[in-house]
Amino acid sequence: EDQVTQSPEALRLQEGESSSLNCSYTVSGLRGLFWYRQDPGKGPEFLFTLYSAGEEKEKERLKATLTKKESFLHITAPKPEDSATYLCAVQAADSGNTPLVFGKGTRLSVIA
Amino acid sequence: KAGVTQTPRYLIKTRGQQVTLSCSPISGHRSVSWYQQTPGQGLQFLFEYFSETQRNKGNFPGRFSGRQFSNSRSEMNVSTLELGDSALYLCASSLSGREKANSPLHFGNGTRLTVT
């Protein structure tokens, strides 16, 4: 069974204090790993897709990396507006179009 | 381009009632997926529709059903509501056909269902 585990569950950072969020996954062949950001009262907002080990994607203060067993979301010099829940999801390789399996997320709070 | 639209935003129902939620995908997106989000379980996959056909189904009881119309709009229905059905129901659309299997999901802001 495909599984995604995110850690930590919650993270509190001072503004400017860089850190990383972890997403460990078990999947029978990876088609893609996705990162989303979710603000309170809203749906998840797509950030990145990673397809193979060694791949990296960047967007503003966020950088996502991928290995064969886990992905990291690095946050450099975060600002209060980066406060949100960050969700990781995997899609298994299949002949069809398999659904995404999500982790439970990391709730990030950035304090000014 | 308009995003995924879900209606209503909030619903309060009583145990035993049924409810219908609606989702309008991004224009041009033919795949619609539904997820249930709760604090304890996170996002759990309900079902996916593509070209009016259910393509995938999650591990939910038969009280949960859905359909997709020819314009790609989708509805999900929950019958005989239980207290445990209280959750945020999220709809997501994507370009995904067989040739676009990696296209990301784009989510709406959900319908918050409370069952009393």
HADDOCK unambig.tbl for C-alpha pairs under 7 A between the chains (distance, minus, plus):
assign (segid A and resid 32 and name CA) (segid B and resid 102 and name CA) 6.70 0.50 0.50
assign (segid A and resid 42 and name CA) (segid B and resid 109 and name CA) 4.51 0.50 0.50
assign (segid A and resid 42 and name CA) (segid B and resid 110 and name CA) 7.00 0.50 0.50
assign (segid A and resid 43 and name CA) (segid B and resid 90 and name CA) 6.92 0.50 0.50
assign (segid A and resid 43 and name CA) (segid B and resid 107 and name CA) 5.55 0.50 0.50
assign (segid A and resid 43 and name CA) (segid B and resid 108 and name CA) 5.40 0.50 0.50
assign (segid A and resid 43 and name CA) (segid B and resid 109 and name CA) 4.12 0.50 0.50
assign (segid A and resid 43 and name CA) (segid B and resid 110 and name CA) 6.15 0.50 0.50
assign (segid A and resid 44 and name CA) (segid B and resid 107 and name CA) 5.93 0.50 0.50
assign (segid A and resid 45 and name CA) (segid B and resid 106 and name CA) 6.92 0.50 0.50
assign (segid A and resid 45 and name CA) (segid B and resid 107 and name CA) 6.78 0.50 0.50
assign (segid A and resid 46 and name CA) (segid B and resid 106 and name CA) 6.63 0.50 0.50
assign (segid A and resid 97 and name CA) (segid B and resid 98 and name CA) 6.91 0.50 0.50
assign (segid A and resid 97 and name CA) (segid B and resid 101 and name CA) 5.92 0.50 0.50
assign (segid A and resid 102 and name CA) (segid B and resid 43 and name CA) 6.09 0.50 0.50
assign (segid A and resid 104 and name CA) (segid B and resid 42 and name CA) 4.84 0.50 0.50
